[in-house]
């Protein structure tokens, strides 16, 4: 579980997005048979992991947009 800091800076959000892009680029060249362990869903295949990250990121972006409204 990750807890946010008391103060969230715009710069920190952009740094996190850059870091996410870096990690996704690192995963893409891995073999299709690669698996990743998720603390709730257990072992996920590479394609499942990429899809999960896409959905999860969109979910968080929606929350940010709702807060900004």
Phi and psi in degrees as GROMACS dihedral restraints (atoms count N, CA, C in turn):
[ dihedral_restraints ]
;  ai    aj    ak    al  type     phi  dphi    fc
    3     4     5     6     1  -116.8    20    10
    4     5     6     7     1   131.5    20    10
    6     7     8     9     1  -108.1    20    10
    7     8     9    10     1   134.9    20    10
    9    10    11    12     1   -72.5    20    10
   10    11    12    13     1   156.3    20    10
   12    13    14    15     1   -70.1    20    10
   13    14    15    16     1   166.2    20    10
   15    16    17    18     1   -63.2    20    10
   16    17    18    19     1   -37.1    20    10
   18    19    20    21     1  -118.4    20    10
   19    20    21    22     1   124.5    20    10
   21    22    23    24     1  -106.3    20    10
   22    23    24    25     1   118.9    20    10
   24    25    26    27     1   -97.3    20    10
   25    26    27    28     1   144.9    20    10
   27    28    29    30     1   -56.0    20    10
   28    29    30    31     1   -41.3    20    10
   30    31    32    33     1   -59.2    20    10
   31    32    33    34     1   -38.7    20    10
   33    34    35    36     1   -64.0    20    10
   34    35    36    37     1   -39.5    20    10
   36    37    38    39     1   -63.5    20    10
   37    38    39    40     1   -43.8    20    10
   39    40    41    42     1   -64.5    20    10
   40    41    42    43     1   -38.1    20    10
   42    43    44    45     1   -63.4    20    10
   43    44    45    46     1   -40.2    20    10
   45    46    47    48     1   -65.8    20    10
   46    47    48    49     1   -39.6    20    10
   48    49    50    51     1   -65.1    20    10
   49    50    51    52     1   -41.5    20    10
   51    52    53    54     1   -62.2    20    10
   52    53    54    55     1   -40.6    20    10
   54    55    56    57     1   -65.1    20    10
   55    56    57    58     1   -39.8    20    10
   57    58    59    60     1   -62.0    20    10
   58    59    60    61     1   -44.9    20    10
   60    61    62    63     1   -60.2    20    10
   61    62    63    64     1   -40.3    20    10
   63    64    65    66     1   -60.2    20    10
   64    65    66    67     1   -47.4    20    10
   66    67    68    69     1   -67.0    20    10
   67    68    69    70     1   -38.9    20    10
   69    70    71    72     1   -64.3    20    10
   70    71    72    73     1   -41.0    20    10
   72    73    74    75     1   -61.9    20    10
   73    74    75    76     1   -34.8    20    10
   75    76    77    78     1   -70.9    20    10
   76    77    78    79     1   -29.6    20    10
   78    79    80    81     1   -79.9    20    10
   79    80    81    82     1   -36.8    20    10
   81    82    83    84     1   -54.4    20    10
   82    83    84    85     1   -41.4    20    10
   84    85    86    87     1   -76.9    20    10
   85    86    87    88     1    -5.9    20    10
   87    88    89    90     1   -66.3    20    10
   88    89    90    91     1   155.1    20    10
   90    91    92    93     1   -58.5    20    10
   91    92    93    94     1   151.0    20    10
   93    94    95    96     1   -59.8    20    10
   94    95    96    97     1   -24.1    20    10
   96    97    98    99     1   -83.1    20    10
   97    98    99   100     1     2.0    20    10
   99   100   101   102     1   -66.3    20    10
  100   101   102   103     1   147.2    20    10
  102   103   104   105     1  -130.9    20    10
  103   104   105   106     1   153.7    20    10
  105   106   107   108     1  -132.9    20    10
  106   107   108   109     1   141.3    20    10
  108   109   110   111     1   -91.6    20    10
  109   110   111   112     1   127.0    20    10
  111   112   113   114     1  -109.0    20    10
  112   113   114   115     1   139.3    20    10
  114   115   116   117     1   -66.1    20    10
  115   116   117   118     1   -20.2    20    10
  117   118   119   120     1  -109.0    20    10
  118   119   120   121     1   -46.0    20    10
  120   121   122   123     1   -88.4    20    10
  121   122   123   124     1    -4.5    20    10
  123   124   125   126     1    77.2    20    10
  124   125   126   127     1  -145.2    20    10
  126   127   128   129     1   -78.1    20    10
  127   128   129   130     1   129.1    20    10
  129   130   131   132     1  -118.5    20    10
  130   131   132   133     1   137.5    20    10
  132   133   134   135     1   -67.3    20    10
  133   134   135   136     1   162.0    20    10
  135   136   137   138     1   -52.8    20    10
  136   137   138   139     1   -49.4    20    10
  138   139   140   141     1   -64.0    20    10
  139   140   141   142     1   -38.8    20    10
  141   142   143   144     1   -63.5    20    10
  142   143   144   145     1   -39.6    20    10
  144   145   146   147     1   -63.8    20    10
  145   146   147   148     1   -46.3    20    10
  147   148   149   150     1   -62.8    20    10
  148   149   150   151     1   -39.8    20    10
  150   151   152   153     1   -66.2    20    10
  151   152   153   154     1   -43.2    20    10
  153   154   155   156     1   -58.9    20    10
  154   155   156   157     1   -45.6    20    10
  156   157   158   159     1   -61.7    20    10
  157   158   159   160     1   -38.2    20    10
  159   160   161   162     1   -63.4    20    10
  160   161   162   163     1   -50.0    20    10
  162   163   164   165     1   -64.2    20    10
  163   164   165   166     1   -44.0    20    10
  165   166   167   168     1   -65.5    20    10
  166   167   168   169     1   -40.6    20    10
  168   169   170   171     1   -65.7    20    10
  169   170   171   172     1   -43.5    20    10
  171   172   173   174     1   -61.4    20    10
  172   173   174   175     1   -37.7    20    10
  174   175   176   177     1   -60.3    20    10
  175   176   177   178     1   -46.7    20    10
  177   178   179   180     1   -68.3    20    10
  178   179   180   181     1   -37.3    20    10
  180   181   182   183     1   -64.4    20    10
  181   182   183   184     1   -35.7    20    10
  183   184   185   186     1   -64.4    20    10
  184   185   186   187     1   -41.1    20    10
  186   187   188   189     1   -62.2    20    10
  187   188   189   190     1   -44.4    20    10
  189   190   191   192     1   -60.7    20    10
  190   191   192   193     1   -45.6    20    10
  192   193   194   195     1   -61.7    20    10
  193   194   195   196     1   -39.4    20    10
  195   196   197   198     1   -64.1    20    10
  196   197   198   199     1   -39.4    20    10
  198   199   200   201     1   -65.3    20    10
  199   200   201   202     1   -40.6    20    10
  201   202   203   204     1   -68.1    20    10
  202   203   204   205     1   -24.9    20    10
